[in-house]
Amino acid sequence: MQRFPIRLLCLLAPLALSLAAQAQTKLAGSAPAWANAKNLVKAANPSDDVGFRVYLGWNNPSAVEALAQAVSDPASASYKNYLTPAQFRQQFAPSQAQVGAVQSWLLGQGFTVVYTPQNNHYVSGEGTVAQAAAAFATSFGMYSISGLTLRSPASDVSIPDSLTGIVAGVIGLDDSAQLVHTNHTTGDGDAPPPAAFISAQPCSSYWGQVQAVGFTNPYGSGTLPYAPCGYTPQQIKGAYGLSSTSLDGSGQTVAIIDAYAAPTIVEDVNQWSSNRGLPPLHGGQFTQVVAPGTFRHPERGMKQDPQGWYGEETLDVEAVHGMAPGANIVFVGAPNAFQDLDAALNHVVDRGLTQIVSNSYGFPTEVLPPGFIKPLEDTILQGVIEGIGIYFSSGDNSDESLVVGYRTTDWPASSPFVTAVGGTSLAVGAANNYLFETGWGTFTTSWTGTAWKPTPPGAWLYGAGGGVSQLFPEPSYQVGVVHASVFSAQGRTGRAVPDVAADADPNTGYLIGETQTFPDGSVKYSEYRIGGTSLSCPLMAGIMALADQAAGQPHGFANPFFYSQPGAFTDIVNPASTVAVVRTNYVNSVDASAGLAYTLRTMNQTLSLQTTPGYDDVTGLGTPTAAVLAH
């Protein structure tokens, strides 16, 4: 993608020199907590490339937040009186003088200034680690964290005093972005591409169709069912009461933000649609966009997983298209692993590309530098004011205690201005009818040929993220709705996660189609079951495209609306008895030639999170019904 370097050295150098000579102010909390002596591996290579964004805050931030609340509140006179991107920029964007001051300082430090978006939210620059160390008055090290070796400033970075009050944070100097994870899973290891993964037989076309004869049932005398092979859009819509509607999302646009772009996405979606009896993507209905000014070249040592993101894009697009086959889809892919997801969201918001954004990724903790969190929160606020509903998956690690060692929500799902989508295990009947749901949380144990080992339920595997934020206070729309038991279980009061939920369990997951590479070297289209809150999030985004079509206008940030209409959701509670399925896996992931493996998947195992009557921290208000389309 073309870059747009700013070549104003002769005009701006005097100002840059004067800024460089000024006293420096530290950006408190700009170095991540993991950049400490205990984790230090070595000094960073001073000649390595570094790409970063210096973010500027909105003018009059208290007015920005107040307006975001007002346009989203059904009780407000300003409800749905959204601003256009141009109107937002005119009222709240940093001035050209403020942007110029940042640009001139960066140029004076020897950086290449690459791009500034129309809303002046950031100035992106590129240079070397040595230049960054000199400019930001710190040293850089390589640190061991979560199995990765990541670069970071060794201490809080500094900026000239004259930029204090202008600069809100700097993203990219540290490698926190590499801690982002997608929230999709087949249930057995990493994302399937490029190596093929096929859902194994026997499995059930609907809940309970095929019984797992020959396996002991540790929870009763009856026979356990085989897991569903993967639900279709018709089954999901039928279960949620949406099959009778004539709405198809026409006239609506959903943006999907991921990294990279699957080269076979259109062919895959059209083949999958044909197999499901859905209309294919028509001309102009699907577009792929790379946000301008993002970093096309991978930095040295930064992990890259484009194939894994191909599976994520396939899931997201087919989930949205399955729920709303008439809706337009704009895919915005960060071109360099996870480094540019913030810029991708800013591009969607600043250009007003859509009214709904689905984001199936997140950080497994909120312990991030404030300078990393505030810029994205500012972008989210602009989206809210423009009437854009921003949806984030709540995570796939329950309360994260078994992953990071303590109970925490994922971020950005914990932002009070996004809709966090949790997950369930869904049982769909033979007539595409709703049977029941549990909270998504899974224990697993394996069949030895004569018994389950370890003793059921076995070991915890995965589950829908939730809990209570450590950063954000309880938002007004949750006051009086979130039970005190949720706060006491997590040991704090604050923004509770999630808000709503949909099917997410990989054992009751969605059947998607994707071009995959098989062990014999062949590359071909195939289908498999997949899940995670990466499924529930785009399902909800697609359903809201139907709701926007029905309403004739965007719902925008829908949480205040959702919490005022709890009857529009099915309340998910603990089942009367333990629910479990037998899951079949191919040992070689693609066929039965190397044998079959069987696991027992016990559901509703949610660690410190609980599915309770009313709001809960696994499923929020619950899962959607046709009543969502009536408001």
Wavefront OBJ file of the C-alpha trace (Angstrom):
o trace
v 0.000 0.000 0.000
v 1.269 3.472 -0.794
v 2.748 5.485 2.056
v 2.395 9.198 2.466
v 5.637 10.504 4.017
v 5.550 14.135 4.980
v 8.482 15.997 3.472
v 8.442 19.368 5.197
v 11.887 19.227 6.757
v 13.025 22.617 5.519
v 9.934 24.347 6.908
v 9.519 22.434 10.160
v 13.085 21.739 11.262
v 13.509 25.003 13.238
v 10.360 24.291 15.225
v 11.454 20.679 15.773
v 14.821 21.786 17.128
v 13.155 24.136 19.557
v 10.823 21.359 20.726
v 13.691 18.905 21.139
v 15.491 21.362 23.385
v 12.533 21.753 25.709
v 12.074 19.983 29.016
v 10.580 16.512 28.857
v 7.449 15.102 30.491
v 7.026 11.393 31.181
v 3.866 9.639 29.973
v 2.974 7.817 33.178
v 2.221 4.142 32.662
v 3.462 4.083 29.068
v 5.828 1.164 29.729
v 3.945 -2.140 30.155
v 4.117 -3.917 33.507
v 5.815 -6.943 31.918
v 8.828 -4.807 30.925
v 10.682 -5.423 34.190
v 14.071 -6.748 35.293
v 12.663 -10.217 36.015
v 11.553 -10.668 32.395
v 14.522 -8.966 30.727
v 16.342 -11.156 28.202
v 18.710 -8.694 26.530
v 18.949 -5.201 25.154
v 16.998 -4.494 21.959
v 18.957 -4.179 18.713
v 19.356 -0.428 18.139
v 19.199 -0.856 14.347
v 15.865 -2.716 14.341
v 12.926 -0.973 12.686
v 10.117 0.407 14.775
v 6.740 1.663 13.582
v 4.504 3.537 15.998
v 1.570 5.912 16.298
v 1.550 9.010 18.478
v -2.087 9.478 19.471
v -3.657 12.840 20.137
v -6.640 13.161 22.459
v -9.980 14.714 21.579
v -10.621 18.335 22.367
v -13.115 18.720 25.229
v -13.066 15.008 26.189
v -15.782 15.376 28.836
v -18.157 16.698 26.173
v -17.242 13.771 23.910
v -18.193 11.233 26.576
v -21.372 13.105 27.510
v -22.502 13.190 23.883
v -21.709 9.499 23.441
v -23.960 8.721 26.401
v -26.749 11.040 25.224
v -27.058 9.707 21.659
v -27.213 6.130 23.012
v -29.712 6.665 25.828
v -33.351 5.931 24.873
v -34.433 8.347 27.623
v -32.384 11.238 26.227
v -33.730 13.949 23.927
v -30.538 13.452 21.888
v -31.142 9.726 21.378
v -29.952 8.694 17.891
v -29.076 12.285 16.959
v -25.759 11.079 15.606
v -22.988 13.220 14.131
v -21.393 12.605 10.772
v -17.629 12.025 10.723
v -17.166 15.554 9.369
v -19.264 17.038 12.176
v -17.315 15.065 14.778
v -13.996 16.272 13.363
v -15.198 19.870 13.343
v -16.243 19.744 16.993
v -13.694 17.467 18.648
v -10.711 16.572 16.467
v -7.232 17.894 17.313
v -6.327 21.013 15.372
v -3.906 21.136 12.473
v -1.575 23.157 14.689
v -1.555 20.381 17.289
v -0.887 17.742 14.624
v 1.814 19.920 13.111
v 3.570 20.215 16.464
v 3.725 16.416 16.796
v 4.815 15.953 13.180
v 7.559 18.530 13.437
v 8.948 17.009 16.616
v 9.058 13.536 15.058
v 10.731 14.847 11.926
v 13.268 16.652 14.038
v 14.137 13.369 15.732
v 14.887 11.767 12.364
v 11.709 9.721 12.003
v 9.769 9.336 8.768
v 6.258 10.659 9.322
v 4.007 8.259 7.427
v 0.343 9.147 7.823
v -2.255 11.149 9.726
v -5.963 10.268 9.324
v -8.648 12.849 8.623
v -9.698 12.999 12.265
v -6.108 13.883 13.297
v -6.285 11.131 15.891
v -2.676 10.054 15.435
v 0.577 10.656 13.627
v 2.313 7.454 12.543
v 6.083 7.356 12.275
v 8.863 4.936 11.445
v 12.502 4.805 12.411
v 14.960 2.709 14.365
v 15.098 1.618 17.986
v 18.085 3.908 18.482
v 16.101 6.896 17.226
v 13.158 5.957 19.451
v 15.424 5.624 22.494
v 16.863 9.097 21.911
v 13.556 10.772 21.079
v 11.536 9.256 23.916
v 14.376 9.380 26.486
v 14.419 5.707 27.406
v 16.240 2.482 26.626
v 14.747 -0.587 24.952
v 14.962 -4.224 25.993
v 13.709 -7.632 24.920
v 11.476 -9.291 27.509
v 10.129 -12.819 27.948
v 6.361 -12.829 28.372
v 3.743 -15.519 27.673
v 6.189 -17.628 25.689
v 7.202 -14.702 23.487
v 10.205 -12.400 23.431
v 8.843 -8.892 23.076
v 10.440 -5.488 22.735
v 9.549 -2.638 25.034
v 10.842 0.612 26.454
v 12.496 -0.144 29.765
v 10.787 2.816 31.428
v 8.018 5.294 30.780
v 8.629 7.310 27.635
v 8.983 11.081 27.614
v 7.700 13.782 25.289
v 8.468 17.520 25.154
v 6.575 19.590 27.696
v 4.995 21.518 24.834
v 3.181 18.363 23.697
v 1.720 17.634 27.137
v -2.038 17.865 26.879
v -1.864 17.066 23.165
v -0.401 13.541 23.166
v -2.653 10.887 24.728
v -0.376 7.901 24.192
v 2.043 6.099 21.929
v 1.249 2.680 20.421
v 3.896 0.500 18.807
v 7.049 1.265 20.779
v 6.336 -1.857 22.816
v 5.087 -5.151 21.388
v 1.927 -5.383 23.523
v -0.005 -5.890 20.294
v 1.465 -9.377 19.994
v -0.527 -10.416 23.061
v -3.761 -10.028 21.095
v -5.478 -13.347 20.417
v -8.339 -14.322 18.174
v -11.286 -15.910 19.916
v -11.999 -18.832 17.587
v -11.224 -22.486 18.062
v -11.957 -25.888 16.588
v -11.473 -27.178 20.089
v -8.233 -29.043 19.477
v -5.173 -26.861 19.018
v -4.389 -23.920 16.813
v -6.496 -22.527 14.000
v -6.768 -25.126 11.235
v -5.297 -23.299 8.218
v -3.048 -23.860 6.465
v -3.238 -27.543 7.495
v -6.684 -28.986 6.867
v -9.110 -29.784 9.668
v -12.339 -31.717 9.074
v -15.068 -32.387 11.630
v -15.100 -36.126 12.302
v -17.953 -38.590 11.959
v -19.942 -39.793 13.761
v -21.640 -36.550 14.705
v -25.225 -35.315 14.828
v -27.028 -33.151 12.289
v -29.062 -31.736 15.180
v -28.957 -32.152 18.955
v -29.362 -35.773 20.006
v -29.798 -37.188 16.481
v -26.993 -39.772 16.829
v -26.482 -41.488 20.182
v -22.987 -42.481 21.347
v -23.715 -46.147 22.027
v -20.934 -48.039 23.800
v -19.657 -45.173 25.957
v -20.351 -44.975 29.676
v -22.369 -42.019 30.900
v -20.863 -40.737 34.160
v -23.885 -38.492 34.741
v -26.769 -40.967 34.511
v -28.160 -44.110 32.952
v -29.070 -42.726 29.529
v -26.937 -42.727 26.393
v -24.910 -39.621 25.641
v -25.397 -37.846 22.295
v -22.641 -37.240 19.757
v -21.761 -33.578 19.320
v -23.471 -31.768 16.433
v -21.501 -31.766 13.166
v -21.820 -27.979 12.977
v -24.939 -25.830 12.837
v -26.135 -24.053 9.708
v -27.505 -20.488 9.543
v -31.014 -21.908 9.253
v -30.537 -23.808 12.511
v -29.150 -20.773 14.376
v -31.891 -18.477 13.102
v -34.552 -21.061 13.834
v -33.336 -21.535 17.403
v -33.358 -17.788 18.016
v -36.823 -17.293 16.507
v -35.606 -15.474 13.397
v -36.487 -17.966 10.671
v -39.888 -16.474 9.832
v -38.672 -12.937 9.203
v -38.366 -11.586 5.669
v -35.562 -9.316 6.810
v -32.196 -10.092 5.230
v -30.076 -7.067 6.179
v -30.462 -5.298 2.834
v -29.307 -1.700 2.978
v -27.143 -2.359 6.040
v -23.354 -2.593 6.271
v -21.287 -4.615 8.728
v -17.543 -4.075 9.069
v -15.299 -6.920 10.199
v -11.853 -6.120 11.577
v -9.152 -8.789 11.502
v -5.564 -9.075 10.310
v -4.470 -9.983 6.780
v -7.000 -11.036 4.123
v -7.878 -14.559 2.961
v -7.122 -14.809 -0.780
v -9.980 -17.276 -1.365
v -12.630 -15.605 0.781
v -15.141 -14.741 -1.965
v -14.962 -18.171 -3.602
v -15.223 -19.866 -0.201
v -18.208 -17.805 0.962
v -20.033 -18.381 -2.328
v -19.445 -22.139 -2.253
v -20.496 -22.285 1.396
v -23.588 -20.177 0.617
v -24.550 -22.469 -2.244
v -24.248 -25.477 0.065
v -26.503 -23.761 2.613
v -29.125 -22.569 0.109
v -28.155 -18.923 0.642
v -27.608 -16.297 -2.052
v -23.944 -15.765 -2.991
v -22.174 -12.462 -2.550
v -23.260 -10.196 -5.377
v -21.098 -7.579 -7.033
v -20.072 -4.850 -4.616
v -21.557 -6.586 -1.577
v -18.170 -7.557 -0.160
v -15.058 -5.375 -0.097
v -11.636 -5.812 1.499
v -9.839 -2.697 2.700
v -6.397 -2.038 4.133
v -6.402 1.107 6.253
v -4.001 3.692 4.805
v -0.762 4.323 6.613
v -0.532 0.916 8.273
v 2.747 -0.943 8.383
v 3.150 -3.279 5.423
v 6.538 -4.646 6.458
v 6.852 -7.002 9.447
v 9.239 -5.872 12.128
v 12.083 -8.220 12.903
v 11.096 -10.968 15.353
v 7.386 -10.188 15.247
v 5.295 -13.328 14.990
v 3.149 -13.633 11.897
v 0.190 -15.985 11.463
v -1.679 -14.982 8.302
v -3.154 -18.434 7.785
v -4.661 -18.426 11.260
v -6.310 -15.096 10.522
v -7.679 -16.511 7.242
v -9.783 -18.903 9.317
v -10.932 -16.016 11.486
v -12.008 -13.956 8.472
v -13.824 -16.946 6.972
v -15.740 -17.549 10.192
v -16.630 -13.879 10.644
v -17.804 -13.299 7.077
v -19.828 -16.508 6.878
v -21.415 -15.848 10.277
v -22.532 -12.344 9.255
v -23.636 -13.467 5.785
v -25.520 -16.414 7.273
v -27.568 -14.159 9.561
v -27.969 -11.242 7.120
v -27.380 -12.471 3.540
v -28.460 -9.141 2.061
v -26.103 -6.965 4.132
v -22.952 -5.434 2.721
v -19.719 -6.515 4.404
v -16.557 -4.423 4.595
v -13.520 -6.401 5.704
v -10.732 -4.220 7.103
v -7.537 -6.209 7.543
v -4.499 -5.050 9.468
v -1.582 -5.920 7.146
v 1.003 -6.785 9.785
v -0.200 -9.319 12.332
v -1.841 -7.482 15.240
v 0.035 -4.199 15.062
v -2.589 -2.207 13.180
v -5.938 -3.262 14.605
v -6.260 0.121 16.313
v -5.668 1.959 13.036
v -8.151 -0.324 11.259
v -10.917 0.581 13.723
v -10.050 4.265 13.487
v -10.312 4.052 9.680
v -13.785 2.498 9.873
v -14.979 5.121 12.340
v -13.306 8.146 10.745
v -14.624 7.326 7.274
v -18.081 6.277 8.509
v -17.814 3.032 6.553
v -20.516 1.154 8.446
v -23.056 1.181 11.274
v -21.953 -2.133 12.862
v -18.419 -3.387 13.566
v -17.589 -6.968 14.579
v -14.282 -7.568 16.373
v -13.371 -11.164 17.229
v -10.123 -10.576 19.090
v -8.889 -9.102 22.336
v -6.250 -8.996 25.045
v -6.501 -11.684 27.767
v -6.124 -8.997 30.423
v -6.624 -5.300 31.052
v -3.066 -4.916 32.377
v -1.861 -2.762 29.493
v -0.259 0.662 29.369
v -2.850 3.458 29.686
v -1.382 4.934 26.517
v -2.440 1.761 24.729
v -5.999 1.743 26.074
v -7.022 5.412 25.965
v -6.444 5.943 22.221
v -8.690 3.032 21.287
v -11.296 4.153 23.824
v -11.278 7.562 22.105
v -11.841 5.876 18.737
v -14.729 3.890 20.209
v -16.320 7.090 21.549
v -16.190 8.671 18.102
v -17.907 5.584 16.716
v -20.656 5.782 19.335
v -21.315 9.438 18.534
v -21.601 8.553 14.844
v -24.164 5.810 15.533
v -21.809 2.858 15.042
v -22.422 -0.237 17.143
v -19.053 -1.778 18.053
v -19.152 -5.438 19.105
v -16.266 -7.367 20.709
v -16.048 -11.037 21.586
v -15.729 -11.517 25.352
v -12.892 -14.069 25.127
v -12.480 -17.843 25.238
v -10.714 -18.311 28.580
v -13.571 -17.823 31.062
v -12.279 -15.656 33.939
v -8.672 -15.957 32.600
v -7.489 -17.315 35.971
v -6.069 -20.495 34.427
v -4.286 -18.508 31.689
v -2.890 -15.346 33.290
v -3.096 -16.447 36.924
v -5.796 -14.121 38.183
v -9.419 -13.259 37.435
v -9.800 -10.563 34.819
v -11.939 -9.577 31.880
v -10.556 -9.248 28.372
v -10.130 -5.818 26.817
v -11.541 -4.158 24.656
v -14.602 -6.263 25.587
v -14.545 -4.511 28.973
v -14.919 -1.047 27.441
v -18.190 0.451 28.693
v -18.938 1.768 25.186
v -18.792 -1.539 23.305
v -21.183 -4.469 23.313
v -19.365 -7.498 24.696
v -20.700 -10.781 23.326
v -20.378 -13.889 25.484
v -21.107 -17.487 24.579
v -23.387 -20.457 25.098
v -23.665 -24.137 24.237
v -26.773 -24.386 22.051
v -29.052 -27.383 21.476
v -31.079 -27.154 18.248
v -33.805 -29.693 17.523
v -34.748 -31.574 14.355
v -37.131 -28.807 13.241
v -34.502 -26.071 13.740
v -36.232 -25.405 17.045
v -34.723 -24.179 20.280
v -34.237 -26.928 22.856
v -31.997 -25.355 25.504
v -28.743 -23.495 26.143
v -26.118 -23.599 28.844
v -23.305 -21.208 29.523
v -20.254 -22.076 27.437
v -17.590 -23.619 29.627
v -16.075 -27.022 28.915
v -14.253 -29.771 30.756
v -12.766 -32.627 28.729
v -11.660 -36.199 29.279
v -10.636 -38.928 26.797
v -11.934 -42.436 26.099
v -9.346 -45.162 26.679
v -11.438 -47.892 25.068
v -13.015 -48.953 28.327
v -13.321 -45.797 30.457
v -13.015 -42.017 30.535
v -9.630 -40.782 31.752
v -9.096 -38.646 33.765
v -12.250 -39.118 35.814
v -15.068 -36.921 34.413
v -15.478 -34.089 34.050
v -11.690 -34.078 33.580
v -9.668 -30.965 32.810
v -10.973 -27.496 32.032
v -10.568 -26.634 28.339
v -12.195 -23.325 27.400
v -15.226 -21.129 27.931
v -16.830 -17.752 27.364
v -15.012 -14.784 28.883
v -16.590 -12.552 31.476
v -16.226 -10.975 34.878
v -15.798 -7.466 36.227
v -13.415 -4.824 34.901
v -10.518 -3.556 36.970
v -10.378 -0.334 34.933
v -13.889 0.875 34.211
v -16.605 1.706 36.752
v -20.088 0.277 36.497
v -21.872 2.062 33.624
v -25.264 3.575 34.261
v -27.067 1.076 32.036
v -25.917 -1.802 34.274
v -26.866 -0.191 37.602
v -29.644 -2.216 39.221
v -29.331 -4.982 36.618
v -26.032 -6.656 37.515
v -26.441 -8.661 40.694
v -24.227 -8.070 43.715
v -23.206 -11.731 43.512
v -21.366 -10.993 40.241
v -19.284 -8.311 41.923
v -18.608 -10.361 45.041
v -17.475 -13.385 42.986
v -14.862 -11.246 41.219
v -13.923 -9.208 44.281
v -14.690 -5.783 42.835
v -17.401 -3.507 41.480
v -17.158 -2.210 37.925
v -18.193 -2.684 34.328
v -19.482 -6.261 34.072
v -18.845 -8.436 31.001
v -20.516 -9.629 28.788
v -23.690 -7.812 27.717
v -25.357 -10.454 25.528
v -24.451 -13.874 24.151
v -24.984 -16.365 21.337
v -23.803 -19.842 20.405
v -20.030 -20.147 20.861
v -19.170 -23.647 22.081
v -17.007 -25.416 19.442
v -18.918 -28.589 20.327
v -22.185 -26.935 19.233
v -20.436 -24.693 16.740
v -20.980 -23.359 13.234
v -20.212 -25.217 10.020
v -17.958 -23.051 7.846
v -16.290 -23.650 4.486
v -12.707 -22.706 3.626
v -9.947 -23.585 1.196
v -7.445 -25.716 3.131
v -4.195 -27.566 2.506
v -4.427 -31.348 2.947
v -1.658 -33.776 3.945
v -1.252 -34.976 0.338
v -0.478 -31.410 -0.713
v -3.824 -30.782 -2.358
v -5.523 -27.449 -1.774
v -9.299 -27.550 -1.866
v -12.488 -26.297 -0.318
v -13.771 -28.215 2.693
v -16.037 -27.638 5.679
v -15.599 -27.981 9.403
v -17.194 -27.015 12.714
v -15.758 -24.055 14.607
v -16.669 -21.981 17.632
v -15.505 -19.455 20.199
v -16.828 -16.007 20.998
v -15.384 -15.254 17.558
v -18.572 -16.991 16.425
v -21.048 -15.398 18.818
v -19.801 -11.865 18.054
v -20.365 -11.864 14.255
v -23.609 -13.808 14.735
v -24.826 -10.964 16.938
v -23.538 -8.358 14.472
v -25.478 -10.046 11.667
v -28.638 -10.216 13.778
v -28.307 -6.506 14.570
v -28.111 -5.796 10.833
v -31.610 -7.305 10.679
v -32.670 -5.180 13.661
v -31.331 -2.006 12.026
v -33.177 -2.873 8.829
v -36.393 -3.381 10.797
v -35.944 -0.102 12.671
v -35.065 1.867 9.548
v -32.065 3.390 11.309
v -28.985 2.242 13.242
v -29.286 1.201 16.853
v -25.702 2.459 17.264
v -24.235 1.616 20.653
v -27.047 -0.689 21.729
v -26.258 -1.458 25.371
v -28.619 1.122 26.927
v -31.328 -0.168 24.587
v -30.558 -3.812 25.399
v -30.608 -3.258 29.147
v -33.948 -1.458 28.887
v -35.406 -4.457 26.981
v -34.295 -7.553 28.924
v -37.361 -9.453 27.663
v -35.857 -9.445 24.184
v -33.331 -12.050 25.348
v -33.604 -15.625 26.552
v -32.277 -15.816 30.100
v -29.672 -18.583 30.366
v -29.541 -20.442 33.697
v -27.928 -23.597 34.997
v -29.414 -26.793 33.516
v -31.424 -29.104 35.751
v -28.857 -31.862 35.235
v -25.345 -32.153 33.813
v -25.126 -31.825 30.027
v -22.366 -33.558 28.063
v -21.631 -34.822 24.546
v -19.218 -37.285 23.001
v -16.987 -35.607 20.447
v -15.256 -37.551 17.672
v -11.922 -36.351 16.257
v -9.846 -37.693 13.400
v -6.388 -38.522 14.729
v -4.819 -37.030 11.588
v -7.380 -34.157 11.533
v -8.748 -34.992 8.055
v -10.038 -38.583 7.791
v -10.431 -41.908 9.597
v -7.368 -43.573 8.037
v -5.267 -43.026 11.172
v -8.106 -43.814 13.557
v -10.614 -41.952 15.686
v -10.304 -40.348 19.106
v -13.236 -39.735 21.427
v -13.580 -37.125 24.154
v -16.317 -36.363 26.642
v -17.155 -32.660 26.685
v -19.033 -31.585 29.821
v -20.829 -28.246 29.467
v -21.656 -25.284 31.701
v -18.281 -25.527 33.492
v -17.581 -21.817 33.920
v -14.974 -21.515 36.728
v -15.750 -18.475 38.908
v -18.323 -17.209 36.405
v -21.914 -18.397 36.831
v -25.090 -18.639 34.755
v -27.829 -17.370 37.050
v -31.352 -15.985 36.646
v -31.238 -12.466 35.242
v -27.930 -10.918 34.238
v -24.871 -13.146 34.623
v -21.177 -12.895 33.740
v -21.190 -15.746 31.209
v -24.134 -14.778 28.985
v -25.026 -11.250 30.091
v -28.711 -10.563 29.484
v -28.948 -13.777 27.470
v -29.325 -14.759 23.820
v -31.408 -12.914 21.205
v -35.012 -13.618 20.305
v -37.292 -12.248 17.585
v -38.209 -9.450 19.993
v -34.822 -7.831 19.252
v -36.164 -7.078 15.765
v -39.305 -5.396 17.103
v -37.636 -2.345 18.652
l 1 2 3 4 5 6 7 8 9 10 11 12 13 14 15 16 17 18 19 20 21 22 23 24 25 26 27 28 29 30 31 32 33 34 35 36 37 38 39 40 41 42 43 44 45 46 47 48 49 50 51 52 53 54 55 56 57 58 59 60 61 62 63 64 65 66 67 68 69 70 71 72 73 74 75 76 77 78 79 80 81 82 83 84 85 86 87 88 89 90 91 92 93 94 95 96 97 98 99 100 101 102 103 104 105 106 107 108 109 110 111 112 113 114 115 116 117 118 119 120 121 122 123 124 125 126 127 128 129 130 131 132 133 134 135 136 137 138 139 140 141 142 143 144 145 146 147 148 149 150 151 152 153 154 155 156 157 158 159 160 161 162 163 164 165 166 167 168 169 170 171 172 173 174 175 176 177 178 179 180 181 182 183 184 185 186 187 188 189 190 191 192 193 194 195 196 197 198 199 200 201 202 203 204 205 206 207 208 209 210 211 212 213 214 215 216 217 218 219 220 221 222 223 224 225 226 227 228 229 230 231 232 233 234 235 236 237 238 239 240 241 242 243 244 245 246 247 248 249 250 251 252 253 254 255 256 257 258 259 260 261 262 263 264 265 266 267 268 269 270 271 272 273 274 275 276 277 278 279 280 281 282 283 284 285 286 287 288 289 290 291 292 293 294 295 296 297 298 299 300 301 302 303 304 305 306 307 308 309 310 311 312 313 314 315 316 317 318 319 320 321 322 323 324 325 326 327 328 329 330 331 332 333 334 335 336 337 338 339 340 341 342 343 344 345 346 347 348 349 350 351 352 353 354 355 356 357 358 359 360 361 362 363 364 365 366 367 368 369 370 371 372 373 374 375 376 377 378 379 380 381 382 383 384 385 386 387 388 389 390 391 392 393 394 395 396 397 398 399 400 401 402 403 404 405 406 407 408 409 410 411 412 413 414 415 416 417 418 419 420 421 422 423 424 425 426 427 428 429 430 431 432 433 434 435 436 437 438 439 440 441 442 443 444 445 446 447 448 449 450 451 452 453 454 455 456 457 458 459 460 461 462 463 464 465 466 467 468 469 470 471 472 473 474 475 476 477 478 479 480 481 482 483 484 485 486 487 488 489 490 491 492 493 494 495 496 497 498 499 500 501 502 503 504 505 506 507 508 509 510 511 512 513 514 515 516 517 518 519 520 521 522 523 524 525 526 527 528 529 530 531 532 533 534 535 536 537 538 539 540 541 542 543 544 545 546 547 548 549 550 551 552 553 554 555 556 557 558 559 560 561 562 563 564 565 566 567 568 569 570 571 572 573 574 575 576 577 578 579 580 581 582 583 584 585 586 587 588 589 590 591 592 593 594 595 596 597 598 599 600 601 602 603 604 605 606 607 608 609 610 611 612 613 614 615 616 617 618 619 620 621 622 623 624 625 626 627 628 629 630 631
